[in-house]
Amino acid sequence: MREQEFEERFAMARDEKLIEMFNHEVGITAWGNARAEYLDAMRYEFLRRDFDSSLIITKNTLRLARKIKQVNGKIVFQSAEIQ
């Protein structure tokens, strides 16, 4: 049930908000069932959107190593400079 709620939340979010939520997850090492469902729903939403997110999508999960942004319809890594 939780995953459906996550899917609904992500579906309503603008692209910028979805990216912000992704970036919030970068660097978090905690793991659990709720987080797995959250990230799975987020992955699904990135796949559903009309932009290239292949940089962060793997077969079964998201790559959460670096923060991202959207440029010209494509997901790219944010620069290495401090923000």
Number of C-alpha atoms within 10 A of each C-alpha: 6 11 17 12 13 18 19 13 14 21 18 10 13 10 18 11 12 18 18 14 14 21 17 12 16 14 11 9 7 7 8 8 8 12 13 13 18 18 20 18 23 24 23 17 20 24 14 11 12 11 15 17 20 14 13 19 16 11 6 9 15 19 15 18 13 16 20 20 17 16 11 8 12 13 18 18 14 14 11 8 5 5 5
